[in-house]
Amino acid sequence: MTRFEELLEGHLAGELGPEEEREFTALVAQEGNRRTLTAHQTTAVLLQGVGRLPLSPSFTEEVLASLPEKRSPRWATVWRSLWVPQTLRWNLASALALSLVLAATPLVWRAFTGPSAILTGRHPAVTVIRFTLHAPGAERVSLVGDFNGWRIDETFLADTTGHGYFSGALPLKPGRYAYMFVIDGTRWVTDPGAEGHRDDGFGNRNAVVTIGETDQEHDDT
């Protein structure tokens, strides 16, 4: 704000002293300041002709109601739902919805666990199969098959004796599985002691193990 604007504001408000009025009069002699004074005077005349509308008694409430609601942080909402007492409002639709949920729960549970699990409380049976391979000089032997997506870096056998006898146990559900051994990540070997074999479609033979519903423990070799 310039000095003239400060004096103009005081002049319009009637707050200038004698010395400031003389300073203001001297500055008004400048053409630019005269235009500014004229513009302010014109505005003042226009404002005097504008009628002031009375405020309604509910003006404050209307303004507050129009303001956007301040959203609480997510953690505050969760905290309030856990610890602040809540009033539950029930109607016929709510009661019917809760009844349907309670009635459907046993059906959903039965679909996932099966009737035997509900009646006996037992999980589906699995059979522990032990796979062994004599591979002298091998550094590592992995077991691949239908049960692990034929991934060579997932299931490894251990040479507990240090003489090339690799062995490992794997729990499997009832079914028929094709498998092979992979020596040192590159050499694929069919289990010579497998109970059965089948062609893999690429000129090799996969070993096959079959697990029945009543089998509990089985040595592959």
Backbone as CSV, one residue per row, in Angstrom:
resi,resn,N_x,N_y,N_z,CA_x,CA_y,CA_z,C_x,C_y,C_z
1,MET,0.843,-1.185,0.000,0.000,0.000,0.000,0.890,1.250,0.000
2,THR,0.562,2.175,-0.928,1.343,3.414,-1.028,0.937,4.390,0.069
3,ARG,1.755,5.447,0.215,1.451,6.467,1.219,0.127,7.155,0.902
4,PHE,-0.136,7.400,-0.365,-1.390,8.055,-0.739,-2.588,7.172,-0.388
5,GLU,-2.458,5.888,-0.618,-3.562,4.981,-0.312,-3.835,4.943,1.191
6,GLU,-2.744,5.009,1.999,-2.933,5.049,3.453,-3.690,6.321,3.854
7,LEU,-3.264,7.467,3.285,-3.932,8.726,3.622,-5.362,8.755,3.093
8,LEU,-5.581,8.142,1.914,-6.929,8.117,1.349,-7.872,7.316,2.245
9,GLU,-7.385,6.208,2.751,-8.202,5.395,3.645,-8.578,6.185,4.908
10,GLY,-7.588,6.929,5.471,-7.892,7.741,6.647,-8.810,8.918,6.332
11,HIS,-8.646,9.487,5.122,-9.486,10.611,4.715,-10.941,10.179,4.595
12,LEU,-11.170,9.045,3.954,-12.531,8.561,3.798,-13.160,8.203,5.142
13,ALA,-12.323,7.772,6.086,-12.840,7.410,7.410,-12.903,8.613,8.342
14,GLY,-12.388,9.763,7.909,-12.403,10.961,8.742,-11.458,10.877,9.918
15,GLU,-10.302,10.222,9.728,-9.382,10.006,10.836,-8.051,10.729,10.656
16,LEU,-7.909,11.596,9.644,-6.644,12.290,9.407,-6.540,13.537,10.299
17,GLY,-5.300,13.777,10.752,-5.031,14.998,11.492,-4.740,16.148,10.533
18,PRO,-4.509,17.355,11.053,-4.274,18.519,10.184,-3.062,18.323,9.284
19,GLU,-1.954,17.855,9.822,-0.750,17.683,9.007,-0.975,16.625,7.929
20,GLU,-1.664,15.543,8.277,-1.921,14.480,7.292,-2.892,14.965,6.219
21,GLU,-3.841,15.863,6.608,-4.746,16.406,5.597,-3.991,17.273,4.601
22,ARG,-3.022,18.071,5.102,-2.231,18.889,4.173,-1.404,18.003,3.250
23,GLU,-0.824,16.928,3.819,-0.046,15.987,2.983,-0.946,15.319,1.954
24,PHE,-2.160,14.981,2.373,-3.100,14.334,1.454,-3.490,15.285,0.323
25,THR,-3.733,16.561,0.659,-4.117,17.541,-0.358,-3.006,17.736,-1.381
26,ALA,-1.747,17.722,-0.909,-0.621,17.890,-1.830,-0.523,16.696,-2.778
27,LEU,-0.779,15.484,-2.252,-0.688,14.286,-3.101,-1.840,14.202,-4.098
28,VAL,-3.001,14.760,-3.735,-4.138,14.731,-4.653,-3.859,15.550,-5.894
29,ALA,-2.913,16.501,-5.824,-2.590,17.317,-6.989,-2.014,16.479,-8.118
30,GLN,-1.495,15.312,-7.806,-0.942,14.449,-8.851,-2.099,13.771,-9.592
31,GLU,-1.944,13.656,-10.924,-3.045,13.163,-11.767,-3.445,11.736,-11.410
32,GLY,-2.467,10.880,-11.192,-2.799,9.488,-10.886,-3.560,9.358,-9.580
33,ASN,-3.161,10.159,-8.583,-3.844,10.111,-7.295,-5.261,10.662,-7.406
34,ARG,-5.464,11.674,-8.286,-6.816,12.216,-8.475,-7.749,11.153,-9.047
35,ARG,-7.226,10.343,-9.991,-8.067,9.284,-10.571,-8.431,8.243,-9.507
36,THR,-7.473,7.962,-8.650,-7.750,6.992,-7.594,-8.811,7.519,-6.635
37,LEU,-8.704,8.805,-6.270,-9.687,9.414,-5.372,-11.075,9.414,-6.004
38,THR,-11.141,9.774,-7.304,-12.428,9.806,-7.993,-13.077,8.427,-8.018
39,ALA,-12.259,7.383,-8.278,-12.795,6.008,-8.316,-13.358,5.610,-6.963
40,HIS,-12.661,5.945,-5.868,-13.130,5.615,-4.533,-14.416,6.351,-4.196
41,GLN,-14.494,7.641,-4.602,-15.694,8.410,-4.331,-16.894,7.846,-5.083
42,THR,-16.663,7.421,-6.342,-17.752,6.834,-7.131,-18.248,5.549,-6.492
43,THR,-17.303,4.733,-6.022,-17.678,3.483,-5.360,-18.476,3.743,-4.091
44,ALA,-18.047,4.762,-3.341,-18.744,5.094,-2.094,-20.177,5.524,-2.372
45,VAL,-20.396,6.281,-3.450,-21.743,6.727,-3.798,-22.621,5.535,-4.176
46,LEU,-22.053,4.604,-4.938,-22.811,3.417,-5.337,-23.193,2.570,-4.121
47,LEU,-22.271,2.414,-3.201,-22.553,1.613,-2.018,-23.629,2.227,-1.148
48,GLN,-23.697,3.581,-1.125,-24.721,4.230,-0.330,-26.117,3.947,-0.858
49,GLY,-26.197,3.652,-2.153,-27.508,3.382,-2.725,-27.940,1.936,-2.609
50,VAL,-27.078,1.087,-2.087,-27.419,-0.334,-1.952,-28.076,-0.553,-0.604
51,GLY,-29.254,-1.120,-0.591,-29.935,-1.391,0.661,-29.388,-2.651,1.309
52,ARG,-29.330,-2.662,2.604,-28.812,-3.809,3.355,-29.970,-4.716,3.751
53,LEU,-29.906,-5.961,3.331,-30.959,-6.914,3.637,-30.799,-7.424,5.058
54,PRO,-31.870,-7.544,5.797,-31.762,-8.079,7.164,-31.471,-9.577,7.140
55,LEU,-30.678,-10.062,8.103,-30.338,-11.476,8.203,-31.467,-12.243,8.873
56,SER,-31.681,-13.465,8.422,-32.714,-14.288,9.028,-32.256,-14.767,10.396
57,PRO,-33.188,-15.085,11.301,-32.793,-15.568,12.649,-31.973,-16.848,12.602
58,SER,-32.148,-17.655,11.551,-31.419,-18.932,11.462,-30.216,-18.851,10.536
59,PHE,-29.693,-17.625,10.329,-28.593,-17.461,9.385,-27.371,-18.289,9.785
60,THR,-26.991,-18.257,11.074,-25.795,-18.985,11.528,-25.960,-20.484,11.318
61,GLU,-27.146,-21.012,11.674,-27.371,-22.447,11.500,-27.324,-22.850,10.036
62,GLU,-27.864,-21.993,9.148,-27.861,-22.306,7.722,-26.447,-22.344,7.166
63,VAL,-25.591,-21.411,7.613,-24.200,-21.397,7.142,-23.463,-22.647,7.614
64,LEU,-23.640,-23.012,8.897,-22.962,-24.203,9.423,-23.435,-25.462,8.721
65,ALA,-24.711,-25.528,8.382,-25.234,-26.716,7.721,-24.707,-26.859,6.305
66,SER,-24.377,-25.737,5.668,-23.871,-25.790,4.289,-22.391,-26.126,4.210
67,LEU,-21.678,-26.072,5.343,-20.253,-26.383,5.325,-20.049,-27.873,5.117
68,PRO,-18.985,-28.298,4.364,-18.724,-29.731,4.172,-18.360,-30.387,5.492
69,GLU,-18.841,-31.626,5.645,-18.568,-32.360,6.880,-17.112,-32.775,6.933
70,LYS,-16.478,-32.553,8.049,-15.072,-32.934,8.231,-14.977,-34.425,8.475
71,ARG,-14.247,-35.090,7.608,-14.132,-36.543,7.694,-13.049,-36.926,8.685
72,SER,-13.367,-37.889,9.526,-12.385,-38.369,10.503,-11.421,-39.325,9.834
73,PRO,-10.175,-39.401,10.328,-9.239,-40.396,9.783,-9.799,-41.806,9.924
74,ARG,-9.342,-42.711,9.045,-9.841,-44.084,9.052,-9.597,-44.766,10.391
75,TRP,-8.406,-44.530,10.985,-8.124,-45.188,12.259,-9.064,-44.707,13.346
76,ALA,-9.461,-43.403,13.268,-10.382,-42.887,14.277,-11.761,-43.516,14.127
77,THR,-12.189,-43.755,12.896,-13.482,-44.393,12.674,-13.494,-45.812,13.215
78,VAL,-12.387,-46.554,12.946,-12.296,-47.929,13.455,-12.266,-47.944,14.972
79,TRP,-11.475,-47.034,15.569,-11.380,-46.971,17.030,-12.748,-46.672,17.647
80,ARG,-13.482,-45.736,17.050,-14.784,-45.374,17.581,-15.769,-46.523,17.465
81,SER,-15.698,-47.292,16.371,-16.604,-48.421,16.209,-16.316,-49.541,17.188
82,LEU,-15.048,-49.644,17.647,-14.680,-50.712,18.572,-14.995,-50.358,20.018
83,TRP,-14.773,-49.100,20.409,-14.817,-48.758,21.825,-15.966,-47.840,22.225
84,VAL,-16.531,-47.094,21.277,-17.635,-46.191,21.629,-18.938,-46.974,21.592
85,PRO,-19.743,-46.914,22.658,-21.018,-47.652,22.649,-21.882,-47.223,21.473
86,GLN,-22.453,-48.203,20.806,-23.277,-47.956,19.637,-24.718,-48.389,19.933
87,THR,-25.661,-47.692,19.337,-27.070,-48.051,19.471,-27.504,-48.793,18.219
88,LEU,-27.957,-50.025,18.379,-28.398,-50.839,17.258,-29.877,-50.591,17.006
89,ARG,-30.206,-50.333,15.762,-31.593,-50.110,15.392,-32.063,-51.288,14.564
90,TRP,-33.050,-51.987,15.041,-33.536,-53.194,14.386,-34.900,-52.919,13.743
91,ASN,-35.076,-53.539,12.628,-36.397,-53.569,12.018,-36.612,-54.961,11.436
92,LEU,-37.725,-55.173,10.793,-38.045,-56.496,10.266,-37.040,-56.945,9.223
93,ALA,-36.579,-56.033,8.362,-35.612,-56.406,7.320,-34.288,-56.845,7.937
94,SER,-33.838,-56.125,8.988,-32.581,-56.494,9.640,-32.679,-57.873,10.271
95,ALA,-33.797,-58.151,10.934,-33.972,-59.455,11.579,-33.979,-60.575,10.550
96,LEU,-34.652,-60.371,9.418,-34.674,-61.396,8.374,-33.294,-61.632,7.784
97,ALA,-32.527,-60.559,7.574,-31.180,-60.710,7.013,-30.294,-61.497,7.951
98,LEU,-30.360,-61.218,9.263,-29.553,-61.960,10.232,-29.961,-63.423,10.276
99,SER,-31.257,-63.701,10.170,-31.720,-65.088,10.177,-31.184,-65.862,8.985
100,LEU,-31.153,-65.210,7.817,-30.631,-65.878,6.620,-29.150,-66.186,6.762
101,VAL,-28.378,-65.258,7.348,-26.944,-65.485,7.543,-26.709,-66.657,8.476
102,LEU,-27.450,-66.687,9.583,-27.277,-67.783,10.543,-27.691,-69.118,9.939
103,ALA,-28.713,-69.126,9.115,-29.168,-70.371,8.509,-28.211,-70.864,7.448
104,ALA,-27.546,-69.939,6.728,-26.658,-70.339,5.634,-25.276,-70.744,6.116
105,THR,-24.880,-70.340,7.320,-23.526,-70.637,7.792,-23.204,-72.124,7.804
106,PRO,-24.056,-73.007,8.361,-23.718,-74.444,8.323,-23.603,-74.991,6.914
107,LEU,-24.422,-74.480,5.977,-24.347,-74.978,4.602,-23.029,-74.603,3.947
108,VAL,-22.593,-73.365,4.173,-21.307,-72.938,3.600,-20.163,-73.741,4.202
109,TRP,-20.217,-73.958,5.524,-19.155,-74.728,6.169,-19.112,-76.151,5.639
110,ARG,-20.291,-76.746,5.407,-20.329,-78.113,4.894,-19.775,-78.191,3.481
111,ALA,-20.002,-77.151,2.682,-19.508,-77.155,1.305,-17.991,-77.133,1.263
112,PHE,-17.345,-76.475,2.246,-15.889,-76.369,2.240,-15.220,-77.550,2.935
113,THR,-15.834,-78.092,3.954,-15.168,-79.140,4.733,-15.632,-80.536,4.373
114,GLY,-16.832,-80.650,3.773,-17.321,-81.972,3.428,-18.088,-82.587,4.580
115,PRO,-18.999,-83.524,4.285,-19.824,-84.117,5.340,-19.030,-84.902,6.352
116,SER,-17.952,-85.586,5.919,-17.180,-86.404,6.855,-16.488,-85.531,7.891
117,ALA,-16.021,-84.353,7.476,-15.332,-83.482,8.418,-16.297,-82.937,9.460
118,ILE,-17.555,-82.665,9.060,-18.522,-82.130,10.011,-18.937,-83.190,11.018
119,LEU,-19.130,-84.439,10.525,-19.604,-85.501,11.399,-18.517,-86.027,12.312
120,THR,-17.296,-86.145,11.812,-16.236,-86.773,12.595,-15.261,-85.781,13.173
121,GLY,-15.250,-84.539,12.636,-14.301,-83.558,13.139,-12.891,-83.782,12.630
122,ARG,-12.701,-84.647,11.607,-11.368,-84.937,11.082,-11.142,-84.221,9.761
123,HIS,-9.882,-83.884,9.485,-9.504,-83.308,8.198,-9.362,-84.434,7.163
124,PRO,-9.425,-84.094,5.863,-9.220,-85.122,4.843,-7.901,-85.842,5.051
125,ALA,-7.914,-87.200,4.914,-6.739,-88.017,5.206,-5.630,-87.748,4.207
126,VAL,-4.410,-87.771,4.668,-3.232,-87.687,3.820,-2.337,-88.874,4.132
127,THR,-1.520,-89.247,3.166,-0.604,-90.366,3.318,0.824,-89.863,3.182
128,VAL,1.682,-90.253,4.106,3.080,-89.856,4.055,3.837,-90.858,3.183
129,ILE,4.348,-90.359,2.076,5.088,-91.195,1.127,6.574,-90.868,1.248
130,ARG,7.400,-91.905,1.367,8.847,-91.709,1.442,9.463,-92.067,0.091
131,PHE,10.187,-91.094,-0.466,10.857,-91.280,-1.747,12.357,-91.424,-1.487
132,THR,12.987,-92.407,-2.137,14.425,-92.637,-1.964,15.074,-92.872,-3.320
133,LEU,16.334,-92.490,-3.409,17.106,-92.696,-4.634,18.576,-92.836,-4.269
134,HIS,19.221,-93.849,-4.847,20.656,-94.023,-4.670,21.351,-93.303,-5.819
135,ALA,22.017,-92.202,-5.495,22.677,-91.382,-6.507,24.073,-91.031,-6.029
136,PRO,25.029,-91.958,-6.132,26.405,-91.680,-5.669,27.013,-90.509,-6.436
137,GLY,27.692,-89.630,-5.718,28.350,-88.492,-6.339,27.465,-87.289,-6.552
138,ALA,26.164,-87.440,-6.333,25.262,-86.298,-6.535,25.391,-85.320,-5.369
139,GLU,25.299,-84.032,-5.682,25.336,-83.004,-4.638,23.937,-82.689,-4.100
140,ARG,22.944,-82.788,-4.960,21.579,-82.567,-4.502,20.619,-83.308,-5.420
141,VAL,19.498,-83.720,-4.841,18.454,-84.420,-5.576,17.116,-83.775,-5.203
142,SER,16.377,-83.340,-6.210,15.055,-82.771,-5.964,13.990,-83.703,-6.505
143,LEU,12.827,-83.629,-5.887,11.678,-84.445,-6.265,10.663,-83.544,-6.951
144,VAL,10.266,-83.898,-8.173,9.304,-83.098,-8.927,8.161,-83.992,-9.373
145,GLY,6.984,-83.390,-9.504,5.842,-84.183,-9.934,4.563,-83.392,-9.964
146,ASP,3.466,-84.126,-10.123,2.157,-83.482,-10.165,1.843,-82.754,-8.864
147,PHE,2.452,-83.197,-7.762,2.127,-82.644,-6.450,2.789,-81.292,-6.190
148,ASN,3.788,-80.882,-6.963,4.426,-79.579,-6.734,4.622,-78.791,-8.029
149,GLY,3.802,-79.137,-9.042,3.880,-78.383,-10.286,5.153,-78.613,-11.074
150,TRP,5.885,-79.706,-10.782,7.111,-80.056,-11.476,8.185,-78.990,-11.332
151,ARG,8.210,-78.348,-10.177,9.240,-77.338,-9.899,10.460,-78.007,-9.280
152,ILE,11.628,-77.781,-9.886,12.835,-78.486,-9.455,13.509,-77.827,-8.248
153,ASP,13.027,-76.674,-7.834,13.666,-75.955,-6.724,12.777,-75.881,-5.492
154,GLU,11.847,-76.829,-5.341,10.905,-76.762,-4.228,11.075,-77.897,-3.226
155,THR,11.173,-79.141,-3.681,11.218,-80.303,-2.783,12.549,-81.023,-2.975
156,PHE,13.360,-81.062,-1.924,14.682,-81.676,-2.004,14.767,-82.881,-1.061
157,LEU,15.517,-83.894,-1.508,15.790,-85.068,-0.684,17.126,-84.872,0.031
158,ALA,17.302,-85.550,1.159,18.501,-85.387,1.976,19.315,-86.668,1.980
159,ASP,20.634,-86.509,1.890,21.561,-87.641,2.000,22.037,-87.715,3.450
160,THR,21.248,-88.371,4.283,21.552,-88.388,5.720,22.738,-89.280,6.059
161,THR,23.039,-90.259,5.195,24.151,-91.186,5.482,25.473,-90.688,4.916
162,GLY,25.424,-89.790,3.929,26.646,-89.338,3.296,27.202,-90.300,2.273
163,HIS,26.417,-91.311,1.897,26.877,-92.316,0.920,26.015,-92.310,-0.334
164,GLY,25.334,-91.229,-0.607,24.573,-91.115,-1.846,23.166,-91.671,-1.777
165,TYR,22.672,-91.979,-0.572,21.293,-92.464,-0.437,20.400,-91.277,-0.034
166,PHE,19.715,-90.739,-1.023,18.870,-89.570,-0.801,17.448,-90.032,-0.468
167,SER,16.849,-89.338,0.513,15.527,-89.750,0.972,14.762,-88.529,1.469
168,GLY,13.422,-88.633,1.358,12.564,-87.574,1.871,11.125,-88.035,1.903
169,ALA,10.343,-87.502,2.828,8.936,-87.877,2.981,8.047,-86.709,2.572
170,LEU,6.900,-87.057,1.982,5.984,-86.031,1.489,4.555,-86.468,1.781
171,PRO,3.741,-85.636,2.481,2.332,-85.986,2.722,1.497,-85.684,1.486
172,LEU,0.731,-86.676,1.043,-0.079,-86.525,-0.158,-1.504,-86.997,0.100
173,LYS,-2.457,-86.338,-0.534,-3.848,-86.768,-0.470,-4.083,-87.933,-1.427
174,PRO,-5.164,-88.677,-1.243,-5.450,-89.798,-2.151,-5.498,-89.338,-3.604
175,GLY,-4.901,-90.153,-4.467,-4.863,-89.819,-5.877,-3.729,-90.549,-6.571
176,ARG,-3.531,-90.237,-7.839,-2.485,-90.863,-8.667,-1.542,-89.751,-9.126
177,TYR,-0.252,-89.893,-8.819,0.724,-88.846,-9.079,1.878,-89.378,-9.925
178,ALA,2.244,-88.605,-10.945,3.459,-88.890,-11.713,4.585,-88.043,-11.138
179,TYR,5.826,-88.599,-11.146,6.942,-87.862,-10.550,8.252,-88.347,-11.155
180,MET,9.331,-87.577,-10.909,10.685,-87.948,-11.310,11.659,-87.319,-10.326
181,PHE,12.913,-87.781,-10.370,13.995,-87.171,-9.609,14.828,-86.309,-10.553
182,VAL,15.387,-85.219,-10.011,16.282,-84.357,-10.779,17.590,-84.243,-9.996
183,ILE,18.682,-84.718,-10.612,19.990,-84.728,-9.955,20.767,-83.483,-10.357
184,ASP,21.207,-82.731,-9.347,22.014,-81.519,-9.542,21.358,-80.521,-10.491
185,GLY,20.041,-80.520,-10.546,19.295,-79.528,-11.296,19.245,-79.737,-12.791
186,THR,19.876,-80.788,-13.326,19.922,-80.953,-14.779,19.544,-82.360,-15.250
187,ARG,19.856,-83.357,-14.465,19.676,-84.752,-14.910,18.379,-85.317,-14.342
188,TRP,17.464,-85.673,-15.244,16.174,-86.213,-14.858,16.249,-87.736,-14.827
189,VAL,15.814,-88.322,-13.722,15.931,-89.770,-13.527,14.580,-90.323,-13.102
190,THR,14.161,-91.427,-13.740,12.943,-92.115,-13.351,13.223,-93.023,-12.165
191,ASP,12.330,-93.057,-11.193,12.498,-93.887,-10.008,12.494,-95.354,-10.422
192,PRO,13.619,-96.072,-10.238,13.649,-97.479,-10.664,12.786,-98.370,-9.784
193,GLY,12.448,-97.932,-8.588,11.632,-98.757,-7.703,10.181,-98.362,-7.662
194,ALA,9.708,-97.558,-8.623,8.318,-97.105,-8.612,7.364,-98.249,-8.867
195,GLU,6.149,-98.108,-8.362,5.134,-99.150,-8.534,4.558,-99.156,-9.937
196,GLY,4.739,-98.075,-10.685,4.229,-98.008,-12.041,4.900,-96.894,-12.805
197,HIS,4.733,-96.902,-14.115,5.327,-95.891,-14.974,4.328,-95.500,-16.061
198,ARG,4.549,-94.322,-16.657,3.753,-93.894,-17.801,4.593,-92.956,-18.646
199,ASP,4.321,-92.958,-19.957,5.060,-92.095,-20.873,4.705,-90.631,-20.618
200,ASP,5.727,-89.754,-20.729,5.487,-88.333,-20.514,5.177,-87.590,-21.799
201,GLY,5.188,-88.275,-22.957,4.911,-87.644,-24.237,6.130,-87.040,-24.896
202,PHE,7.297,-87.138,-24.230,8.536,-86.588,-24.790,9.619,-87.654,-24.905
203,GLY,9.213,-88.907,-24.892,10.174,-90.000,-25.029,10.718,-90.518,-23.713
204,ASN,10.274,-89.982,-22.602,10.714,-90.452,-21.286,9.554,-91.110,-20.560
205,ARG,9.879,-91.720,-19.414,8.857,-92.387,-18.609,8.852,-91.783,-17.213
206,ASN,7.695,-91.369,-16.788,7.533,-90.865,-15.434,7.176,-92.005,-14.495
207,ALA,7.679,-91.941,-13.278,7.258,-92.875,-12.258,5.872,-92.481,-11.773
208,VAL,5.118,-93.442,-11.258,3.750,-93.205,-10.812,3.561,-93.805,-9.433
209,VAL,2.908,-93.063,-8.544,2.533,-93.570,-7.234,1.038,-93.327,-7.063
210,THR,0.339,-94.333,-6.551,-1.102,-94.257,-6.342,-1.404,-94.376,-4.857
211,ILE,-2.228,-93.455,-4.356,-2.565,-93.422,-2.933,-4.064,-93.641,-2.800
212,GLY,-4.428,-94.669,-2.039,-5.836,-94.965,-1.810,-6.388,-94.203,-0.619
213,GLU,-7.713,-94.324,-0.425,-8.371,-93.628,0.678,-7.934,-94.148,2.033
214,THR,-7.560,-95.438,2.128,-7.240,-96.033,3.433,-5.757,-96.085,3.713
215,ASP,-4.896,-95.707,2.749,-3.454,-95.730,2.972,-3.094,-94.676,4.004
216,GLN,-2.160,-95.006,4.884,-1.701,-94.056,5.884,-0.212,-93.775,5.791
217,GLU,0.579,-94.772,5.491,2.020,-94.565,5.364,2.555,-95.541,4.349
218,HIS,3.429,-95.066,3.468,3.877,-95.909,2.370,5.294,-95.526,1.986
219,ASP,6.138,-96.522,1.792,7.494,-96.291,1.279,7.480,-96.554,-0.206
220,ASP,7.973,-95.583,-0.971,7.941,-95.715,-2.421,8.886,-96.790,-2.910
221,THR,9.961,-97.039,-2.213,10.907,-98.055,-2.663,11.002,-99.154,-1.631
